[in-house]
Amino acid sequence: MAPIPFSVLDLSPIVEGATAADALRNTLELARAAESLGYRRFWLAEHHNMPGIASAATAVVIAHVAGGTRSIRVGSGGVMLPNHAPLVIAEQFGTLVSLYGERIDLGLGRAPGTDPLTSQALRRDLTGSAEQFPRDVLELQSYFEGAPDQRTHAIPGLGLNVPIWLLGSSLYSAQLAGILGLPFAFAAHFAPELLMHALAEYRGRFTPSAHLAAPYAMICVNVIVAESDRAARRLFSSHQQAFTQLRRGRPGQLPPPIDDIDSFWTPAERMMVEDAMRYSFVGSKSTVRAGLEAFLRATAPDELMVNVHVFDQPARRHSLALTAELRTELGAAVTPA
């Protein structure tokens, strides 16, 4: 069988001692590396009030990446729709397609991507946002598709091909994506609990649509590959520290790696982080290959997205290169269940 497509999620990390400008330059460099290595898409995520993430203005960063690449698909993983008027998102992504052609993806989430105080600062009324989300998705679709009696149009946007994905870490978006016949991406890199149930719900509820004839599920996981297990685990300690600090209520810039992660957290914190990040494949090529092979057999995704949240930029590029080698090897080895 052909290799399963691999893609990249980039949180555009602002590392300690650096700036958002540095992070955005690194993001473009990583996207170019991913393109040269044959990754299918490169997505950016909307987060607000996060000192270690530079992609808050997600559509602007997508333009930065799309303008500096040629063929890789570039998109949002995702835009948090409750923060925005659907018309504005349609205009933004219609503009992106007008500028860079039909390689722009619009991944949508229904969480605010931030804390309640910052949500208020975004000037959006989040009352009943869960109930509003399906209506907002349909409204957004209408701006691209149009209707004879429609009086409000997205210009640019109307008539353009902007693939919409629904993103989630629970059953809600999985069910909605199935009902609407849209592709679905699950955030297993930080919320693994409902992965298998969500895949079953999505596939079981899928109804063919004008956008998609059969279910298409992508799973995002953490992948760090290095020359040895020890080197990879050391690189991973930056992400582990940042995640712990976030749960402590003290988010910050991405810290440098440390040799002894157990000196940083409590046993309870370790259990919490290891559970939340259980779908993290960290180690040498042989170690990661064994883990990914079992995972792909169990979940049978149509595509895998990898998150490489690493302090050192050359190490991020090297991990992507080694993962690309594994992608080819696993394509020959794995037959989805």
N, C-alpha and C positions, 0 to 999 in steps of 0.2 A: 504494500500500500504506500501511497505518497506520504511524506512526513506531515504530521499535524502542524498547522501554522503556529508560529510563536510570535507574540507581540510584546511590547514594552509599556509599562506604566512608569511614568517619571513624576515624582513629587517635587521636582525642582528644589532639592534640599539646599538650604543655606547652612553651611557648616560653620562651626566655631572659628572666629577669626576672619570670616569672609563676609561678603555683602550679597544682597539680592542680585546686583548686577553680575557678580561672579557666578551665582547659581544659574542665572538665565543664559550666560555664555556656556556653562557646562551642559545645560539642557540641550542647546543646539548642537554642541559637539557630540553628545551622546546620541542624539537623533540621527546625525550623519553616520555615526558608527553603526547604529542599528540598521539603517538603510543599506549600508555597504555589506552587512552580514545577512541580509535577506529576511529581516523581521517584517511582518505584514503591516503592523500599525504601531503608532507611537502616541500614547494618550497622556494628557495632563489633567490634574484634578483640581477642583475648586475648593479651597480651604481659606477661611478668614481668621484674622487675629491669631495667626500661628507664626511665631518668630522664626521657625525653621523651614517654612515652605514659601516659595516665591511665586506660586502660580495662582494667586487669588484672582487676578484679572485673566481668567482662563482663555477667553477668546483672543485676547491680545497676545498671549504666549503661543497659542496655536498659530497665529499669523507669523510670529517670529520664527517658529520651527518650520512651518510650511514654506515660508519664503526662503529658507536656507537649505531646503531639501528638494528632491526632484520627483521621487516616485513613491516613497513610503506614505501610507495613509496616516493622517494626523487628526486627532480629535480629542474629545473631552471624556474623561473617565472619573467623574463626569461634571457636567453643569448641574448645580443644585436648583432645580426648577422652582421650588417655593420661594427662592430669593429674587425671582425675576418675573416680569411680565412676559408671557409667551411671545407677544409681538416683537419685543426687543431681541429675544433669542433668535427668532426667525430672521430678523434683519441682520443680526451679527453673523449668523452662519450662512445666510444667503450671500452676504458680502464676502465671507471666506471662500465660498465656492466660486463666486465671480472672479476672485483674485487668483485662486490657486487650482481651480478645476475640481473635478469630481473625485477627490481623494480626501474629503473632509468627513469625519464621523461626528455625530451628535449623540453622545451618551448622556442620559438623564438620570439624576437621582432625586429622591423625594425628601431627603434630610437637608437641614440647612447648612451642614458642613461647618458648624461652629457652635459657640455657646449661646445661651438665650439672650444675654445682654448684647452680643454682637449681632444677633438676628434682628433685634430691635433697631440697631444702628443701620441695618441694611434697608430699613423703611418698608418692610413687607409685613403684612398682617398674616401671622401664621396660625390664626384660629381656624381649626378645621382643615389644616393643610393636607392631611391624609385623604380626606374626602375630596378636596379640590384637585389633587394631583391627577387623577384620570381625566378630569375635564380640561385641565391645563395641557395635558399631552394631546388630547383630541384637538384643542384649539390651536396648538402649535402645528400639528399636522395640517390643519386647514389652511394655514398661511402658506405652506409650500404647495399644497394641492389645488386650492381654490375651489370655488363653487359659483354657479351662475348668478346667485342672488347675493353673493358676498360683497360687502361694501368696503371693508377694511382689508388692505393688502400689505404684505411685506415686500418692500421694494428696496434692495434686491431680496429675493427669496421665492416669490411666486413662480412656480413651474420648474424650480431647480431640484436636482436630485441630492438630497441631504439625508443619508441613512440615519434613522433614529434607533438607538439602542436604549433599553431600560436596564438600569443597574440596581443592584440590591444586595443586602446581606440578610434578608429575611424572606418570608414566603410571599409577601404582598406584591412586590414588583415582579416576582417570578410568575405569579398567577396572572397579573395584568399583562405582562409581556406575552404570555400564552394566549390569552383571550384576544389581544389586539393583533396577534401574528407578527410580533417584532422580535429581533434578536435580543438575547438576554446575557448579561455578564454578572457573575457572582463574585463578591469581594471576600474570597476565602483567605486573603492575606492578613486580615485582621479580625474576621468574624466567621469562624469555621463551623459553628454549631449546626446550622441548618442547611449546609451545603447539599447533602444528598437528598434531603426532603425537598429543597427548592428545585433541584434539577428534575425530580420526579413530578412535582407540581407543574413546572413549566412544560415539560414534554407531554404530560398527560392532558393538559388543558389547551395545548397549542391548536389554533385554528388557522388554516392557511389564509393569507391575505394578499393584497396586491403587492405588498412589500417583500413577502417571504413565503415560499411554498412549503417549507419544512422547518422544524425547530432548529435553531442555531444557538448553541450555548458556549460561552467562553468563561473560563475560570481564571481568576487572578491569584497567584501565589507568590511568596517570597522565594527568590532563587539567588544564591551567592555561590559561585564556583571559583576555587583558587587551586593552587598547586598542591595543597595538602588540606586535610580536614582541619588541622590546627590553624592554619592561616585563614581559612574561610570562617571558622568560628570566631576568630579575633575580629575580622571585618564585620561580622554580624553583631558584635557587641555594641557598636554605635547605634544600630536600630533598636536593640534591646534596651539600652539606656534611655533613648529618646521616648520609647513607648512607655517605659516605667515612669519617667518624669511627667508625661502627659497624664497618666492615671493618678499621679500624685497631685495633679492640678498645677504643675509648674512646667508648662511646655517651653522649650527653648530651641536654640540652634542645635544642629546635629553634632554631637560630641565626637572627638577622636576615639578610636578603638582602645580597649584596655585588655590586658592579659587575663585578669581574674574578675570575671563578671560577678561571681558570687560575693565578692567584697563590696559590690555596689548595691545589691538589692537584698531584701529580706527573703526568707524562705517562702513566705506567703506571696510576695511580689513575684518571685520566680515561678511559682505555680500558676499565678494569674497570667503572666506574660507567655509562658510556654503553652498554656491552653489556648489563649487568644491567637497565638502565632504558630499553631501546630502544623499548619501547612507551609512550613518553611523548609526548603531543601538547601542545605548548607554543607559544603564539604568539597572534596576533590571530585574530579569527573566521575570516577567509579562510584563514589558514595552517592552523589546526586543522581546519577543515572539509575541506580537501583531504586532510590526513592521515587523518582519521577515515573519510572516504568510501572511500578505498582499503583501509583496514584492515577495515571492515565488509564490503566486497565480497569480500575474501580469506578472511575467517573465518566469515561468516554466523552470528553469534551470535543467540540468541533474546533476549538482553538484554545491555546494556553497563553495567558498574559503573565509576564514576569516583572516583579518589582525588585529593583536592585538598589536598596536604600543604604548606600555605603559612603563613608566619609571621603575616601580617596578617589579622585576622578579616574586616574589610570587603572585602579583596581576595578572600578565599575565597567570600564570598557573591556578589560580583560575577562571579567566574568561574563559579559555578553558574548564575547568571542567563543569562550569555552561552552557556553550554553547553546550557541548556534551549532557547534559540533555535535552536542548531545541531541539537538533537535533532529539532525539528519540520521544519527544512529538510532534514535528511538523510533523514528518513522518506519524504519525497516524492521524493528523488533516488536512494536506494539500493535496489536489488533484490538480496537475497542470492543468491549463486551456488548 
